């Protein structure tokens, strides 16, 4: 019985590793707080430029 249990546990570990490698990109990439602030500032400046161009066109 111990031999069967050992073989089954080895096979289960292999399957877990293969599944983990297959689904490696499940989590979104981490974006630091400073990077989020920079992106937000860029978005706001882009929005301000768009508003300026619409005001000039009208």
N, C-alpha and C positions, 0 to 999 in steps of 0.2 A: 504493500500500500504506500509506503514512503517513497518508493521509486516513482510510482505513478503521480503522486502529489508533487514531487520535485520536478518531473517533466512538465506537468501541467502549469506549474508556477513559472517555469522558464519560458514556456510558450506564451503565457499571458503577459509576461514582461516584454517579450519581443513585440507582441501585438500592440501593447500600450505605447512602446517607443515608435513603432511605425505610424500609428495614428497621430501621435504628437508631432512627428515630422511632417505629416501630410497636412495638418491643420495649424501650421506655424504662424499664420498671419491673422489670427482671430482678434487680436487686440489692436486698436488704432495706435498710431505712432504718438509718442509723448511729445507735447509742445510745451516748452518752459513758459513760465509766467512772463518773462521779459519778451520772449518771442510773440506771445499773444498780444502784449501791449503794443509792440511794434506793428503787428499786423492790423490791429485796431486803429492805430494812428494813421497808417497808410490808407485804410478804408475811409476814414474820416476826411483825409486830405483829398482823396479822389472824389468823394461826395461833394466837397466844397468846390472843387474845380468844375464839376458838372453843373452845379448850381450857378456858378459864375458865367459859364458859357451859355446857359439857358437865359440868364438875365440879359446878357449882351445881345443875344439873338432876338429878343423880344423888343 
